[in-house]
Amino acid sequence: MARRTTLRSSKGKKLYAVRNADGSFKDIQSYARAHAADLRKSSKAEGAAKKKAAKKKSGKKAAKKAPRRKAGKKKAGRR
């Protein structure tokens, strides 16, 4: 991922700017849009971890739960 510089627009909005090798701006995006796009995109490490977890989960069988016991009758207390 390219390194991004943060700056502000004339209206005060926070911006992300990606620079070329020569230092000129390659891409300028609003911080809100760029951040939302980053959140939507998952990294390779996250994808590998997700696959590993799914594989591990499918290998195990679900343990049977014991049936719930019915509560006994309550004795009437003294008043």
N, C-alpha and C positions, 0 to 999 in steps of 0.2 A: 504494500500500500504506500502510496506517495505521502510524504510528509506534508502536512497542511499548516498554513499560517493563519492565525485568527486576526481579523481586523474588523473595523466598524464602517458601515455605510454612512453616507451623508445624513440619512434619516435616523441613524443610531442603531440599526439592526446589526447583529453580530454576523460576520461572514467567515467562511472558510475559503482560502485561496491556495491553489496548488501551483507551484512554480515549475518552469522548464529548467533544464540544466544550465541554460544561460541566464537564469534569474528572472525572466519575464513571466507574467501570469499565463498559465495554461488553462486554468478553469477557476471560476469564482462561483460559489454557491452559498445560499443562506445557511447559517449554522443549523437552524431548525430542520430544514430539509435534509441536509447531509447527515445529521445525527439520527433522524428517523430512518434513513436508508441504511445506516450502520447497524441499527438495532434489528432491522428486518433480515439483514444478511448474517448467516452464521459462519463461523470460521471453520477451517479444515479440522482443527483439533476438536471442536464441538461436535462436528459430524462423526468423527471417528469414535468419540466417547459415547455418543448416542447409539451407534451400531454395536459397540462392545457391550453396553448395558442391555440392549435388546437381545443380543445373543445369549448373554448370561441369564436373563430372565426366562427365555424360552427353554433353556436347558433344565431348569428346575421345575418340579411338579408342585402344584399348590397343595399345601397341607390342609387336610380336612379339619374343619372346626368342630369341636364337641358340641352336641346339642345343648341348648340352654335349659337349665333346671327351672322347674316351676317353683315359685315361692310358696312356702307352707302357709297355712292359715294363721293369722295373727290372733294371739290370745287377747281377750278383753282385759285391759288393765284396771286396777282399782281407781275409783274416783273419790 
